[in-house]
C-alpha cells in the first residue's frame, strides 16, 4: 500500500448531488500494516473522495433491472449473487435469497464506495432488504463503515426500487388472476 487514506467523515449532500469523504493521507514507508500503525508517516496532500449521488443511483437501478430480468426469465431455488462494479469508486452487490417457501424470497442489496481502500469490495455505506412477497423494503446503516442516518439514506435512494415494486405488483396481479381462474 503506497498511500494510507484515513477517512475523516462522509458527507452526503443531496442538493448538490454529491457524496464526498475528506481524509488524511499518509505516505507509507514500507510498513506491512500501516493502517494500524501510521505514527510517524509523512502526511501528504490529497483530494477528497467524491462521487455523484445520481451515479450511485444509476448503478443501483441498473443492477435491480438485471435482477428483475433474471426473475422474469428463470425459476431459481438457491441463492443467486449479482454485482455491479463499473469503476473503482462504486460497488453495488445483491443476493437473491430463495427458501423452500417462496413467500420468503428476498433481495438483499449492499452499496459500497471505495473510500479508504482497505476493503476489496469498498467501504459499506448501506444495506437494503426487499421482500418479494410483501413488497416491503428496509434500509440499514448499522454495522456499516460510516455513521449515516438511515432516514437520510432511505429518502435519497428509495426511488431506485420502483422497478422492483412494479415487478411485485405485476406478479401479485398474475397470481390473483390464476387463483380466480381456479
N, C-alpha and C positions, 0 to 999 in steps of 0.2 A: 504494500500500500504506500504510494508515493506521498499522498496528502491525507491528512486526517481531518474530516469535516464534522464538527460538533454543532448540531442544530440548536439554536437558542430558543426558538419558538416557531410555531406555524401560524400563519395569518391567512385567513380566508376572507376575501373582500368581494362579495357578490356584485356590488355596484360597479366595480372595476373589472369584473370577470377574471379574478386573479387569485391564485393560491401562491403564497411565497413563504420561504423559510430562510431568514438570515442565519448565518452560522459563523463560528470561528473556525479558521483553517490553520492547520499546523503542518509544517514540512517534516516528514518522517526522516529520522537519521539512521534508519535501518532496523528499528525495533520490530520484533515479531508481532507484538500485540500493543501497538501504540494507543489504541482507544482506551485501554485500561491504565496506561502509564504514559501520559503525554507531558508530564512535567519537564520543563527544560527544552522542549521542542520550540523551534523558531516559528512564530506566528506570521502568516503571510496574508496579504490582501486577496480577497476573492469576491466574486459576485454571489448574491443570494440565489437559492433555488427558486425558480419561478415557472409556473405553468398556468395556462388559461383554464378556468372552470369549464368553459364550453368545450374545450378539447377533452377533458376528463369525461364530460357527459357524452360526447360522441363515442368515446371508447366503450363506455358502459352500454349505450344504446346499440352499438354495433355488435357487441358480444351477446346481448339479450336477443337481438334479431337472429343471430346464429343459433341460439338455443331454441327459439320459437320454431325456426325452420327444422331443426332436428326433431322437435316434439311432433310436428306435423308429419314428418316422413318416417319416423321409426317408433317401434314399440321398444321400451327399454325396461330392464329388470334389475339392473345393478347401477352403481354409482358411475356417473359419466363426468369427466373433467373437461373444462373449456378454459382457454387462456388467450388473452389479447395483450400482446406486448409489441407495439409498433416502433417504439424507440427506447431510449434508455432513461425516460422520465416517468412514464405512466405504465402501470401493470394492473390489469383487471383480470381476475380469475373467478371461475364459478364451478360449482358442483351441482349436478342433479342427483338428488337422493331419491332412491326408489325403495319401497318397502313391500312386503307381501301384500299389504293392504294399500291399494292405490290411493286411498284418501290421505296417506301420509307423504305423498310426493312433494318435494320442496326444491327450490333453487336457493343455493347459498352463494352469495357473490361478495367478493372482497376487493377493495380498491387500495393499491399500494403505490407510493411515489418514491422514486429513487432520490431521497434527500441526503441521507447520511452516508450511503454506500456500504453500510455494514451488513445488510441483508441482501442475499442474491435476488429475491423477489421484490425488494423495496421495503420501505417503512409503511406498516399498515396504518391506514388513515381511518377506514371504517369498514364494517361488515354489514351485510343485509341478509335477511332470510324471507323468502316469499313462499307461502303455502299455496300450491297449485289447486287445492281443493276449495279452500275458503276464500282465496284471493287476498289474504291478509299479508301485510308487509311490515317487517320490523327492521329498524336500524340500530346498530350498536357501535359504540366507540370505546366501551370498557375493554381494557386489555390491549388497546391499540398503542402505537408508539408515541402518540401525542395526545394531550388532553384537549379534546374538542367537544363542544356542546352538541349532543346528539340531535337536539331540535333544530339547530342551525344546519346540520348535515341533511336532515330529513327535508327541510324547506328547500334546500338547494337542489337535491338530487331526486326528489320524489317523482317528478315528471318523467324521468328516464324509464320508469316502469310501465308507462302507458301501453306499450305493445304487449306486454305480458298480461296486463289487465284485460286487454281486448281479446287475447287468446283464451283466457279463462272464461270470459263472458260467452264466447262462441262455443267453447267446449260444454259449458253448462246448458246452453240452448240446444245443442245437438243431443246431449244426454236426456234432456227434458222431452224432446220430440220422440226419441227412441222409447222412452218409458210410456208416453201417451199412445204409441202405436201398439204396444203390447197389451 
